[in-house]
Amino acid sequence: MYQVTLDEAIQTIAAVGEMYQWHTPQGAQLQCGAAAYGFVLMMQEWGFDAYSQRLMGRPDYAVSGRADWFPLMDDDNERHIVGMIGDVSYDFTARQYSESMEYPRIRTKAELESEGWTFCKGEKNVSY
């Protein structure tokens, strides 16, 4: 097993994400599942207790109207997936909502809830 710090691991995954263009609004669009699952797999390999978490809600920054072109959306609830370690989320596709968001976007569970996200119960995936 590799010995890496949390910061080194996040920087490495961010660099991989840049190859997939997750740091751009267009590249991040509809890639949250792939990004979160990749995060979990890599972090678990490095010994971190990571998992993915499904979110639902309508934060102010979430785009409305996606139901017109994406059949699994509705205008009342955006669906999103982030990687988690403990109560901290690591979102490598947040720029699909706003190009000005940091990459990766790191938030606590409480911060996400205050923005309008709900953590879907029973949808915490511990390992793959």
C-alpha positions as CSV (number, residue, x, y, z in Angstrom):
1,M,0.0,0.0,0.0
2,Y,1.2,3.5,-0.8
3,Q,1.9,5.9,2.0
4,V,0.3,9.2,1.1
5,T,-1.1,12.1,3.1
6,L,-4.7,13.2,2.6
7,D,-3.5,16.4,0.9
8,E,-1.2,14.3,-1.5
9,A,-4.1,12.0,-2.3
10,I,-6.5,14.9,-3.0
11,Q,-3.9,16.6,-5.3
12,T,-3.4,13.3,-7.2
13,I,-7.1,12.7,-7.8
14,A,-7.5,16.4,-8.8
15,A,-4.7,15.9,-11.4
16,V,-6.4,12.8,-12.7
17,G,-9.7,14.7,-12.8
18,E,-8.1,17.4,-14.9
19,M,-7.3,14.9,-17.5
20,Y,-11.0,14.1,-17.7
21,Q,-11.8,17.8,-17.7
22,W,-13.8,17.6,-14.4
23,H,-12.4,21.0,-13.5
24,T,-14.4,22.6,-16.3
25,P,-18.2,23.1,-16.4
26,Q,-18.6,21.1,-19.5
27,G,-16.3,18.2,-18.4
28,A,-17.9,18.0,-15.0
29,Q,-21.5,17.8,-16.4
30,L,-23.1,14.4,-15.4
31,Q,-19.7,13.0,-14.2
32,C,-20.3,13.1,-10.5
33,G,-20.8,9.4,-10.2
34,A,-17.7,8.5,-12.0
35,A,-15.7,11.1,-10.1
36,A,-17.0,10.0,-6.7
37,Y,-16.5,6.3,-7.4
38,G,-13.0,6.9,-8.6
39,F,-12.3,9.0,-5.5
40,V,-13.5,6.2,-3.3
41,L,-11.5,3.4,-5.0
42,M,-8.3,5.4,-5.0
43,M,-8.7,6.6,-1.4
44,Q,-9.5,3.1,-0.1
45,E,-6.5,1.7,-1.9
46,W,-4.4,4.3,0.0
47,G,-6.0,3.2,3.3
48,F,-8.6,6.0,3.8
49,D,-12.1,5.1,4.9
50,A,-13.8,6.7,2.0
51,Y,-17.4,6.3,0.6
52,S,-19.7,7.9,-1.9
53,Q,-22.8,9.7,-0.8
54,R,-25.9,10.6,-2.9
55,L,-27.3,14.1,-2.4
56,M,-30.6,15.6,-3.4
57,G,-31.8,19.1,-3.2
58,R,-31.9,22.5,-4.9
59,P,-29.1,24.7,-3.7
60,D,-29.2,28.3,-5.0
61,Y,-26.3,27.5,-7.3
62,A,-27.8,24.4,-8.9
63,V,-29.0,24.8,-12.4
64,S,-32.7,24.4,-13.0
65,G,-34.2,23.2,-16.2
66,R,-32.0,20.2,-16.6
67,A,-35.2,18.0,-16.6
68,D,-35.7,19.2,-20.2
69,W,-32.7,17.3,-21.4
70,F,-31.8,14.7,-18.7
71,P,-34.6,12.3,-18.0
72,L,-33.6,11.4,-14.5
73,M,-33.8,15.0,-13.3
74,D,-36.8,17.0,-12.1
75,D,-36.8,20.7,-11.6
76,D,-37.5,20.4,-7.9
77,N,-34.5,18.2,-7.0
78,E,-31.0,18.1,-8.3
79,R,-29.3,14.8,-7.7
80,H,-25.5,14.7,-7.1
81,I,-22.9,12.2,-5.8
82,V,-19.8,13.2,-3.8
83,G,-16.9,11.3,-2.2
84,M,-16.8,11.4,1.5
85,I,-14.3,10.8,4.3
86,G,-16.1,11.0,7.7
87,D,-18.3,14.1,7.5
88,V,-16.2,15.9,4.8
89,S,-17.2,15.8,1.2
90,Y,-14.8,16.0,-1.8
91,D,-16.6,17.1,-4.9
92,F,-14.5,17.0,-8.1
93,T,-17.5,18.0,-10.4
94,A,-18.9,21.0,-8.6
95,R,-18.0,23.3,-11.4
96,Q,-20.9,21.9,-13.4
97,Y,-22.9,24.3,-11.2
98,S,-20.5,27.3,-11.4
99,E,-17.2,27.8,-13.0
100,S,-16.1,29.9,-10.0
101,M,-16.3,27.0,-7.5
102,E,-13.0,25.7,-6.2
103,Y,-11.6,22.5,-7.5
104,P,-12.1,20.2,-5.8
105,R,-14.8,21.6,-3.6
106,I,-14.4,20.5,0.0
107,R,-17.3,20.9,2.4
108,T,-18.5,19.5,5.7
109,K,-21.8,17.7,5.8
110,A,-23.2,20.6,7.8
111,E,-22.1,23.1,5.1
112,L,-23.8,21.0,2.4
113,E,-27.0,20.8,4.4
114,S,-27.0,24.5,4.9
115,E,-26.7,25.0,1.2
116,G,-29.9,22.9,0.6
117,W,-28.6,19.4,0.0
118,T,-30.2,16.4,1.7
119,F,-28.1,13.3,2.4
120,C,-30.1,10.4,1.0
121,K,-30.5,7.7,3.7
122,G,-29.5,4.2,2.8
123,E,-27.4,5.4,-0.1
124,K,-24.0,5.5,1.5
125,N,-21.8,3.2,-0.4
126,V,-18.9,2.0,1.8
127,S,-16.8,0.1,-0.7
128,Y,-16.6,-1.2,-4.3
